[in-house]
Amino acid sequence: MAIDAKTGAKVWDVPTFDKRHSYVSTGAPRVAKGLVFIGNGGGEYGVRGYISAYDAASGKLKWRFYTVPGDPRSGPDHAASDPQMAIAAKTWTGEWWKYGGGGTVWDAIVYDPELDQLYFGVGNGSPWDRKVRSPGGGDNLFLSSIVAVKPETGEYLWHFQETPGETWDFTATQPIVLATLKLGGTPRKVIMHAPKDGFFYVLDRQSGKFISGQAIIPMAKAADTPKGMPISWAYGLDPNSRPLENPEARYLNGPALVTPSGLGAHNWQPMSYSPQTGLVYIPVRRTFGPYESIARFEYRERLQNTGNASTPSFGRGNAVAEPLRKAPRGELLAWDPVTQKPVWSVPSQFVKNGGSLATAGGLVFWPEANGTFAAFDARNGHKLWSSDAGMSMVGPPITYRVNGVQYLAVMSGAAFGAPVRIAGLRPKSRVLVYRLGGKAVLPPYPKPDPIPAPPHMVVDAGTQAEGAAAYAEYCAACHGGEADGMSVVPDLRRSPVIQEPEAFRAVLTGSLADRGMPDFARWISAERTEAIRAHIASLAARGRERP
């Protein structure tokens, strides 16, 4: 949507995808050369990715580039990507188009004014499990790739695939940083990228040629991994940039515990680069997750279709050893892109921390998921200042100047998977602005309302277990492992609909479809609905017992 910046009046609006399919739009558009570039999301829901360019003045579609091939029976797309789709299709097998294929471009779009090129990162496969979407194997272009095109036409220039045959939700949609580095004594225009897969890549941005790559988290051969510990999906890169995979990580012959998880070693929270220090500051995640193929995969329209039978959750009740439960953590990592080595790091007990901001004052600002907003010396990582926001912060800070005064701004408020500082608190998102000499005091958050008494339900152990499993499969991704809502979705423990079976069943069968709640009528029987309700009731009872 385009609005008049002076009046707020709408100038034009256009749909960027067909709403009959489960696309979403979560990434910010980018604007350059009189065009607006935007992709889409929904890789878990069975869609086919693409990026579109619209005329900034009129909203007219100028070009579209698809990232994975479509149904060959439908013929060409009549899109900028047509020549490449014929080539990409040779890297796929089976009938992937029935599941969309994935490859959504939900972030990481950047225009290069020096070379007049547009770069974008491509997302994961749909379903995750390559055995489902491409049973004969293959690299599955252009999944988990950076693609360069001409901005005016979308004409293909080059691509670099980071995770061939992606099967772990390893997107390449993390922010792309453009810089000039002195390599071997010669200045080179480069792309720096830290995607989910755990490697830091430096590419020549004119040609896409691989320059260097190194792991930013511990990676090892499966044979060198202690029994019971997560297996690295890869332990290095060969001279041609091809990942050196641990075959066991592809969960071909049974479940596997893999690092990093689908949360990635680095996600959408931006990293920053300081030309002063020559360092990149990356919000790193040390994660792992379980992967297991579904014996008889069935595509479910408008629901998640990962092809992964395991629930990537290590909350209460999940059979994971305590040392592993405590293993995931985060850190702010200062990385030298020339030597491909760490310089310093600041550890965090939280995984989903915010993005970093490097400033010309020699500082790096970094918000943690526990609500701590801090400034560090960009050279050595010494903490110089901090502020308690009182609530989680998972986005990046920004800085700007008004009338000669510099300000810092950051958003606070619970987000998916980030801890809520006050138990049961419904998130009240706030924009916090700081400056030197600021005197304002943050108002306290109100105390949370108590959890109402849950319905009295007597169920046997089998029903309780079935409810827990069904909740993990259908509900936990949005409502959280403890049904506390995590962010803007309802805290089910406090929801009045769990009190009455009819009301609860109505919600699961489409009564709130206009608000984004899927219709599960085809997939969840009335009996399973009651089992899920019983599980939520048990979570509510447990929540009432806590202080």
Residue pairs with C-beta under 8 A, 6 or more apart in sequence:
1 10
1 12
1 13
2 10
2 11
2 12
2 13
2 36
2 56
2 59
3 9
3 10
3 11
4 10
4 11
11 59
12 58
12 59
13 59
14 54
14 59
14 61
16 23
16 25
16 38
16 40
16 52
17 23
17 25
17 40
17 47
21 42
21 46
21 47
21 100
22 42
22 45
22 46
22 47
22 301
22 302
23 40
23 41
23 42
23 45
23 47
23 104
24 40
24 41
24 42
24 45
24 106
25 38
25 40
25 41
26 41
26 106
26 107
27 38
27 39
27 40
27 41
27 105
27 106
27 107
27 109
27 173
28 107
29 36
29 37
29 38
29 109
30 36
30 37
30 38
30 109
30 110
30 111
31 37
31 56
32 111
32 113
32 118
32 151
33 111
33 151
33 152
34 55
34 56
34 57
35 53
35 54
35 55
35 56
35 62
35 151
35 152
36 53
36 54
36 55
36 56
37 51
37 52
37 53
37 109
37 111
37 118
37 120
37 151
38 51
38 52
38 54
38 109
39 49
39 50
39 51
39 52
39 104
39 105
39 106
39 107
39 109
39 120
40 47
40 49
40 50
40 104
40 105
40 106
41 104
41 106
41 123
42 104
43 49
43 100
43 102
43 103
43 104
43 106
43 123
43 124
43 125
43 126
43 171
44 126
44 127
44 128
44 304
44 305
44 306
45 100
45 126
45 302
45 303
45 304
45 305
46 99
46 100
46 126
46 127
46 299
46 301
46 305
47 100
47 102
47 104
47 126
48 66
48 67
48 68
48 70
48 97
48 100
48 101
48 102
48 103
49 66
49 67
49 68
49 101
49 102
49 103
49 104
49 105
49 122
49 123
50 64
50 65
50 66
50 67
50 79
50 81
50 105
51 64
51 65
51 67
51 105
51 109
51 120
51 154
52 61
52 63
52 64
53 61
53 62
53 63
53 64
53 151
53 154
54 60
54 61
54 62
55 62
62 152
62 154
63 79
63 80
63 153
63 154
64 77
64 79
64 80
64 81
64 154
65 79
65 80
65 81
65 147
65 149
65 154
65 156
66 77
66 79
66 81
66 85
67 81
67 103
67 104
67 105
67 122
67 123
67 142
67 143
67 145
67 147
68 88
68 92
68 96
68 101
68 102
68 103
68 140
68 141
68 142
68 143
69 85
69 86
69 88
69 89
69 92
69 96
69 97
69 101
70 77
70 85
70 97
70 101
71 97
72 89
72 97
76 82
76 85
77 85
79 154
80 149
80 153
80 154
80 155
80 156
81 154
81 156
83 156
84 141
84 142
84 156
87 141
88 141
88 142
91 138
91 139
91 140
91 141
92 101
92 133
92 134
92 138
92 140
92 141
93 134
93 135
93 136
93 137
93 138
94 133
94 134
94 135
94 136
96 133
96 134
96 140
98 299
99 126
99 127
99 132
99 133
99 299
99 305
100 126
101 125
101 126
101 133
101 140
101 143
102 123
102 124
102 125
102 126
102 127
102 133
102 143
103 122
103 123
103 124
103 125
103 126
103 142
103 143
104 122
104 123
104 173
105 120
105 121
105 122
105 123
105 173
106 123
106 171
106 173
107 121
107 173
107 174
107 175
107 268
108 119
108 120
108 121
108 146
108 172
108 173
108 174
108 175
108 176
109 118
109 119
109 120
109 121
110 118
110 119
110 120
110 175
110 176
110 178
111 117
111 118
111 119
111 151
112 118
112 119
112 178
112 205
114 178
114 189
115 189
115 205
115 206
116 150
116 151
117 148
117 149
117 150
117 151
117 157
117 205
117 206
118 148
118 149
118 150
118 151
119 146
119 147
119 148
119 176
119 191
119 205
120 146
120 147
120 149
121 145
121 146
121 171
121 172
121 173
121 174
121 176
121 193
121 195
122 142
122 143
122 144
122 145
122 146
122 147
122 171
122 172
122 173
123 143
123 144
123 171
123 172
123 173
124 143
124 144
124 166
124 168
124 169
124 170
124 171
124 262
125 133
125 134
125 140
125 143
125 144
125 166
125 167
126 133
126 305
127 133
127 297
127 305
127 306
127 307
127 308
128 166
128 167
128 168
128 169
128 262
128 291
128 306
128 307
128 308
129 167
129 251
129 291
129 293
129 294
129 297
129 306
129 307
129 308
130 137
130 138
130 140
130 165
130 166
130 167
130 250
131 167
131 252
131 293
131 307
132 293
132 294
132 297
132 307
133 140
133 307
134 140
134 165
137 165
138 165
139 161
139 164
139 165
140 164
140 165
140 166
141 159
141 161
142 159
142 161
143 161
143 163
143 166
144 161
144 162
144 163
144 164
144 166
144 170
144 171
144 172
144 195
144 197
145 159
145 160
145 161
145 162
145 172
146 159
146 160
146 162
146 172
146 176
146 191
146 193
146 203
146 208
147 156
147 158
147 159
148 156
148 157
148 158
148 159
148 205
148 208
149 155
149 156
149 157
150 157
157 208
158 207
158 208
159 208
160 201
160 203
160 208
160 210
160 241
162 170
162 172
162 193
162 195
162 197
162 199
162 201
163 170
163 172
163 195
163 197
163 243
164 242
164 243
167 250
167 251
167 291
168 197
168 233
168 249
168 258
168 261
168 262
168 289
168 291
169 196
169 262
169 264
169 306
170 195
170 196
170 197
170 233
170 260
170 262
170 264
171 195
171 196
171 264
172 193
172 195
172 196
173 195
173 268
174 193
174 194
174 195
174 196
174 264
174 266
174 267
174 268
174 271
175 268
175 270
175 271
175 355
176 191
176 192
176 193
177 191
177 192
177 193
177 271
177 272
177 273
177 280
178 189
178 190
178 191
178 192
178 205
179 189
179 190
179 192
179 273
179 275
179 337
180 187
180 188
180 189
180 190
181 187
181 188
181 190
181 202
181 278
181 337
181 338
182 188
182 338
183 190
183 202
183 211
183 338
188 204
188 211
189 204
189 205
189 206
190 202
190 203
190 204
190 205
190 211
190 337
191 201
191 202
191 203
191 204
191 205
192 200
192 201
192 202
192 273
192 280
192 337
193 200
193 201
193 203
194 200
194 201
194 216
194 265
194 266
194 271
194 280
194 282
194 335
195 201
195 264
195 266
196 260
196 262
196 263
196 264
196 265
196 266
196 267
197 233
197 234
197 243
197 260
197 264
197 265
198 215
198 216
198 217
198 219
198 232
198 233
198 234
198 259
198 260
198 264
198 265
198 266
199 213
199 214
199 215
199 216
199 234
199 237
199 243
200 213
200 214
200 215
200 216
200 280
200 282
200 335
200 337
200 340
201 210
201 212
201 213
201 241
202 211
202 212
202 213
202 337
202 340
203 209
203 210
203 211
204 211
210 240
210 241
212 340
213 237
213 241
213 340
214 237
214 340
214 341
215 236
216 265
216 266
216 282
216 284
216 333
216 335
216 342
217 259
217 260
217 265
217 284
217 286
218 232
218 286
219 232
219 234
219 235
219 236
219 259
220 232
220 235
221 232
221 235
221 246
222 231
222 232
222 246
222 247
222 248
222 249
225 231
225 232
228 321
228 324
229 257
229 324
230 257
230 258
230 259
230 288
230 324
230 327
231 246
231 248
231 249
231 256
231 257
231 258
231 259
232 246
232 249
232 258
232 259
233 243
233 245
233 246
233 249
233 258
233 259
233 260
234 243
234 244
234 245
234 246
234 249
235 244
235 246
236 243
236 244
237 243
237 244
238 244
248 256
249 256
249 258
249 291
250 256
251 258
251 291
251 292
251 293
252 293
254 292
255 290
255 291
255 292
255 309
255 310
256 290
256 291
256 292
257 288
257 289
257 290
257 291
257 324
258 288
258 289
258 290
258 291
259 286
259 287
259 288
259 289
260 285
260 286
260 287
260 288
260 289
261 287
261 288
261 289
261 312
262 289
262 312
263 285
263 287
263 289
263 312
263 351
263 352
263 417
264 285
264 287
265 284
265 285
265 286
265 287
266 282
266 283
266 284
266 285
267 285
267 352
269 283
269 353
269 354
269 355
269 356
269 394
269 395
269 396
270 355
270 356
270 396
271 280
271 281
271 282
271 283
271 355
271 356
272 280
272 281
272 355
272 356
272 357
272 358
272 364
272 396
273 279
273 280
273 281
273 337
273 358
274 281
274 358
274 364
274 378
276 360
276 362
276 378
277 334
277 358
277 362
277 378
277 379
278 336
278 337
278 338
279 334
279 335
279 336
279 337
279 343
279 378
280 334
280 335
280 336
280 337
281 332
281 333
281 334
281 335
281 356
281 358
281 364
281 366
281 378
282 332
282 333
282 335
282 356
283 330
283 331
283 332
283 333
283 353
283 354
283 355
283 356
283 366
284 330
284 331
284 332
284 333
284 345
285 328
285 329
285 330
285 351
285 352
286 327
286 328
286 329
286 330
286 331
286 351
287 328
287 351
288 324
288 327
288 328
289 310
289 312
290 310
290 311
290 312
291 308
291 310
292 308
292 309
292 310
293 307
293 308
293 309
294 307
294 308
294 309
295 309
297 305
297 307
299 305
300 522
300 523
302 518
302 519
303 474
303 518
303 520
303 523
304 477
311 318
311 472
311 473
311 476
313 472
313 476
313 481
314 320
314 324
314 325
314 328
315 481
315 482
316 481
316 482
317 468
328 351
329 347
329 348
329 349
329 350
329 351
330 347
330 348
330 349
330 350
330 351
330 352
330 353
330 368
330 369
331 345
331 346
331 347
331 348
332 345
332 346
332 348
332 353
332 356
332 364
332 366
332 376
332 381
333 342
333 345
334 342
334 343
334 344
334 345
334 364
334 378
334 381
335 341
335 342
335 343
336 342
336 343
344 380
344 381
345 381
346 366
346 376
346 381
346 383
348 368
348 369
348 370
349 370
350 368
350 369
350 370
350 418
350 419
351 369
351 417
352 369
352 394
352 415
352 416
352 417
352 418
353 366
353 367
353 368
353 369
353 393
353 394
354 366
354 367
354 368
354 369
354 393
354 394
354 395
354 396
354 397
354 410
355 366
355 395
355 396
355 397
356 364
356 365
356 366
356 396
357 364
357 365
357 366
357 396
357 397
357 398
357 399
357 408
358 364
358 378
359 365
359 399
362 377
362 378
362 379
363 375
363 376
363 377
363 378
363 384
364 375
364 376
364 377
364 378
365 373
365 374
365 375
365 376
365 397
365 399
365 408
365 410
366 373
366 374
366 376
367 373
367 374
367 389
367 393
367 394
367 395
367 396
367 397
367 410
367 412
368 374
368 393
369 392
369 393
369 394
369 418
369 419
370 392
370 419
370 421
371 388
371 389
371 390
371 391
371 392
371 393
371 412
371 421
372 386
372 387
372 388
372 389
373 386
373 387
373 388
373 389
373 393
373 397
373 410
373 432
373 434
374 383
374 385
374 386
374 387
375 383
375 384
375 385
375 386
376 382
376 383
376 384
377 384
387 432
387 434
389 410
389 412
389 430
389 432
389 442
390 412
390 421
390 442
390 444
390 445
391 412
391 413
391 414
391 420
391 421
391 425
391 427
391 428
391 430
391 445
392 412
392 413
392 414
392 415
392 418
392 419
392 420
392 421
392 427
393 410
393 411
393 412
394 415
394 418
395 410
395 411
395 415
396 410
397 408
397 409
397 410
398 408
398 409
398 410
399 406
399 407
399 408
399 409
400 406
400 407
400 409
401 407
405 435
406 435
406 436
407 433
407 434
407 435
408 433
408 434
408 435
409 431
409 432
409 433
409 434
410 431
410 432
411 429
411 430
411 431
411 432
412 429
412 430
412 432
413 427
413 428
413 429
413 430
413 487
414 420
414 425
414 427
414 486
414 487
415 486
415 487
416 486
416 487
417 480
417 486
418 486
420 427
420 484
420 486
421 445
422 445
422 447
422 448
423 448
423 543
423 546
423 547
424 448
424 449
424 450
424 451
424 484
424 491
424 494
424 543
425 445
425 448
426 448
426 485
426 491
427 487
427 488
428 445
432 442
449 494
450 544
451 493
451 494
451 540
451 543
451 544
452 494
452 496
452 540
453 544
454 493
454 498
454 499
454 536
454 537
454 538
454 540
454 541
454 544
455 498
455 499
455 500
455 533
455 537
457 530
457 533
457 534
457 537
459 467
459 530
459 531
459 534
463 530
463 531
463 534
464 531
464 534
464 535
464 538
466 528
466 531
467 528
467 530
467 531
467 532
467 533
467 534
467 535
467 536
468 535
470 524
470 528
470 531
470 532
470 535
471 483
471 532
471 535
471 536
472 481
474 520
474 523
474 524
474 532
475 483
475 492
475 532
478 486
478 489
479 485
479 486
479 489
479 490
479 491
479 492
480 486
482 493
482 539
482 543
483 491
483 492
483 493
483 536
483 539
483 540
484 491
484 492
484 493
484 543
485 491
485 492
492 498
492 536
492 539
492 540
493 536
493 539
493 540
493 543
494 540
496 503
497 503
497 504
497 506
497 507
498 504
498 533
498 536
498 537
498 540
501 529
501 530
501 533
504 529
504 533
505 526
505 529
507 517
508 519
508 520
508 521
508 524
508 529
508 532
509 519
509 520
509 521
510 517
510 519
510 521
511 517
513 519
524 532
